[in-house]
Structures are given as structure tokens and as C-alpha cells.
Amino acid sequence: MVSSRFIITVIGIDKVGIVAGITRVMADFNVNIVDISQTIMQDLFTMIMLAEIKEENFDLSSFQKAMAGKGHEFGVEVKVQHEDTFRFMHRI
């Protein structure tokens, strides 16, 4: 079984149901949360998750589209990046 990890970021104006909506999509795709951090600064909602899948034929593109679509419903920006890509882009 292959395991892949992803960084998921969610940023936008806080509204009821963001966490529930985002995690519902994750559950639909069998994506597990490994670690999570979220905060609200005044009315700005921020969340970052380390997530993992254990499927060999995981459709990352479909997952990214579904997550972005759910984010659009709530008026927040959702990005899904493979952990290796995220680390490479954010190294110092």
C-alpha cells in the first residue's frame, strides 16, 4: 500500500461550517488528517492540515477540484499540495 501526504491550507473570512464542509470532502475521498492547526484572527479563519491517503490510484486532481469547490461555497481559499512540493516551495 502506498502512502502520500498533502498539505491543505484554508484561508478566508470565518463562517459557520467551514471545518465541517472541508473535512466532509476529505472523508468522501478517504483522506485522513494527520495533524491540524486552526485559528481565527478577528474574523479571518486560517487552517493548515497535514493529510494522508493510502490509495495507489488516488486522483489528486479530482480531490483538489472538490476541495476548491467546497472552499468557493464558503468564500475561502483552499489549496492542496503534495508534501514534497510544499516543502520544496517553502524551504529557506
N, C-alpha and C positions, 0 to 999 in steps of 0.2 A: 504494500500500500504506500502511495506517495503522499507526502505532506507538504503543503505550501502555506506560507504565511503572508498576510497582507496587512498594510497599514490603512486604516479607514479614518478619514477626518470629516467632521461635520461642523460647519460654522454658519451662524446666521442669527437672526432675531429670535429670541426664545418664544416658544408656543407650546401649549399643552399637546402631548402625544408624539413629540419628535423621537424620543428614545424608543417608544413602543413601535412606531412605524418603521424605523430603521432596523431594529432588531427583528421585526416580523419578516422583513425581506431576507435578512441573514438566515433566519430559521428556514425559510422556504428553500434556500439554496444549500442548506446543511452546513452553514459556516458557523464555526464555534468561536466565541470570544475567549481569548487567552488572557488579555489584560485590557482594562478600560480606565479612562480618566475623563471626567467631565466637570465643567464649571460654568457658572453663569456670572458674567461681569456686567452689573447693572442689567440691561436687557439683552446682552449678547451671549448666545449659547455657543459653547465650544465643547467638542468631544473628540477624543482620539482613541482608537481601539487597535490592538494587535489581535488579528483574527487568523484562524487556521481552517484549512479544508483538508480532507483526507481522501479525495477522489482523484483518480488518474486522469479522467477526461473532464475536469472542471471547466466550464465555459465562462472564463473571466470576463469576456466582452459582454455577455448577457447579464452577468452579475453587476458589472459597472453601470450598464444602462438602467437596470432595475433600481439600483441604489440612487443614481442621479435622478431618475423619475420620481422616486419617493421623496427625495430632497426637494425637488421642484414643487411637489404638493404642499410642503411645509414652508417653502420660501427660504430654504437653507442650501448651502453648497455642500455636496458630498463627493469626496474623492476617494477612490480605491486604487492603491498602488501595491505592487508586489514588494515585499520587504526588501529584497535586494536592490530594486530600483530606488525605493525611498532612501535607503542608506547611502547609495551612491550619490544621489542628488543632494543630500544634506551633510555630506562629510566636510570636514574643515581641512 
